[in-house]
Amino acid sequence: MELTLLDIDKLVNLNELKPVTNPVSFDKGLYPSKDGLFSEEIFGMTTAERKRTCAYIPLGKKFISPKAYLSLKQLDRKFCSVVDGSKTFSIKDGVLVEDENGNTGIDWLYKNWGKLDFKKTESHKRNQKIDTLTNSKKEEIFIDKFLVVPPFYRDVNLQQKAEGGNPRVPEVTGLYANIIRNANLLRSAGTFDIVSNAIVGKTQDLLVEVYNLWKSKLEKKYGYIRKFLLGKSVSWCSRMVITADVTNCDSPDDQVVDFWHTGVPLSNCISMAAPFIKYWVRRFFKTRLYDYKDAYPVYSEGLGKGVYVKLEDPEVYYNDDYIERQMNRFINSAGSRFDKVEIPVKQSEREKYKLGNDPIYMTFTGYKANITTMEKTDDKVTRHLTWTDVFYLAAIDTTTDKHILITRYPFLDYLNTFITKIHVLSTRNTAPMIINDVLYEHYPVVDLSLEQYKIESYFIDAFKLNPFYLAGIGGDFDGDQATGKILFSEQANEQAEQLMYSNVNILGVTGHTVRSFGNELIQTLYTLTRFHECVGVKPTYV
C-alpha cells in the first residue's frame, strides 16, 4: 500500500467544501453557530450529511503538512527552530546551517524549498521519509487550509457539561477550535515577527496533534481500519489463541496436528458448526429416546433390577431451545462440561418402580480398545453419559468431511489465510474408545470425580497449528490469535480440498517455498541436545 500527501486545495475544490472560521461551537440556546465546527449550514442537518460532509479551516498563511513536518523533524531537528522562528539559518550545499545573518520562518522555508538536498544513507526508514518529501509536490507539503472531519465522528453530548456550563466537546474539536483562534490571531498580528512566529509554532504543533489523534484511532490492532475494513463480522466464526501441538508420539505418522490438520477445540467446533451440531444432537435423542419413550430401560435401586419405564414427552423435553442452551452452556461455562444427560421419566413411573426423585441419567457404553473385533468384557466402560460425550461424537461426525479456514489479521496477502482439515481437540488426556463398532482413537477421558473448578484446565481451548504455517501468516506462538471458519457447503469443501493439495498452498508467487520451519526447529534441536543435570549424562556430539 502506497500513501501520498493530500492535495488539500484539490479536495476542497472538487467537493466544494465550506470554511469553518468561528472557534465558538454553540450560540446562546445551544444552537450550533453558523460558521462553527457543528454548523448545520456547513455540515448539513441529516445524519447522512453530517457523516460524509467535511469542511476546512483557512489558516491564513502557509504551514507544513503534519506528516511532512514529522518527517522533517526526524531528518533534522533544525526545522523546528525554523518553524517557530527561534533561530536563523542559511542553506549551504542543500543543508540548513545556523547563521546569525540568515533568515527563519515557514515563509522563508517555502521560498527556498527547492534549495534543500536531503542525503540518503543506509537507513531504510530515513530513505523512506526522504522519498515521501521529494516525491510530493510543494503544494502538498505546504498548506494554507486544514481539513475538518465530519461532526458525526466527533459529536457532542449536550447533556455533559464542562466548567462554565458549556457542553463538553470532544478533544479533537477543542484542538480544531484552538487552530481557528490562532489563525484569526495571525491575521491581526501584523508585522510583529516575534508574536507571529510564536503563534505559527504553536499552530504547527496543533496541526500535528490533530493528525496524531486521528492516526491513533486508525492504526494498529484496535484501530478503525482493522476493526471495520480488514475484518468483518461473520456468523459461526471463532477467534482463539494459536499454539503448537504437544509432540509426545513415537512416529510423525502418529502426530494428529500435521500439515493437513488443524487442532480445533471441541467448544469451538460446537460454535462454528452450530447448525450441524444441533441437527446431529436432535437425531441422537430421537434414535435413543423418542423411539423408546414407552419402554426405556433403567435400573431401579428400590427393586434391585432393571425395568422399562415411560418417558415424559422426550420430543418436547429435548427441543431445539434445550439443545441450544446446552451448547451455549458447554461453550461459555467450562465447569459444566462433565454434566450428565438427564432423562425425563414420568412421575407415575417413578412411583411405580420406586425410582425416587433423584435425576435419572442416560448410560454411556464403550470399550477401551484400539481394534473393533470382539471386545473383551474387561475392556467395557459403563458410566453416566455426559454432554462431553454427546458433543464430541457430534463434532467428529459433522466435521469429518469439512475443512476450516484459518485467518490471521492484518490480512496482507493470500498467505494470511490457509485451509486444512479438522482434528477435534477435547481433553488433554485422551484414549482409544470403541462405540457402536466405531473406533475413536482420541476419545476424551471423562473424569466424573473431577471438581468443577478444575474442569476448565482439563480441556484444550486453543487452536493448534502446524509450525509450517507461521511464516506465511506472520505469526508465532507467543499469544497471537487467529480466526477460524468451518466451510459448510459440499462445493466449498471440494474446492478447499483441491486448494489444500495445490502448489499455491506451498509455493509463493516467485516459486519459493512459503511453508517452512523457523525458530521451532532451532528450539527442538536445543531441547534434544540440552544437558539435564537431573539425568547426569551429557550428550554425545558426533
Buried (B, 14 or more C-beta within 10 A) or exposed (E): EEEEBBBBBEBBEEEEBBBBBBBBBBEEEEEBBEBBBBBBEBBBEEEEBBEEBBBBBBBBBBBBBBBBBBBBBEBBEBBBBBBBBEBBBBBEEEBBEEBEEBBBBBBBBBEBEEEBEBEEEEEEEBBEBBEBBEEBEEBBBBBBBBBBBBBBEBEBEEEEEEEEEEBBBBEBBBBBBBBBBBBBBBEEBEEEEEBBBBBBBBBBBBBBBBBEBBBEBEEEEEBEEBEEEEBEEEEBBBEBEBBBBEEEEEEEEEBBBBBBBBBBBBBBBBBBBBEBBBBBBBEBBEEBBBEBBEEBEBEBEEEEEEBEBBBBEBEEBBBEEBBBEBBEBBBEEBBBBBBBBEBBBBEEBBEBBEBEEEEBBBBBEBBBBEEEEEBEEEEEBEBBBBBBBBBBBBBBBBBEEBBBBBBBBEBEEEBBBBBBBBBBBBBEEBBBBBBEEEBBEBBBEBEEEBEEEEBEEBBBBBBBBBBBBBBBBBBBBEEBBBBBBBBBEEEBBEBBBEEBEEEBBBEBEEEEEBBBBEEBEEEEEEEEEEEEEEEEEEEEEE
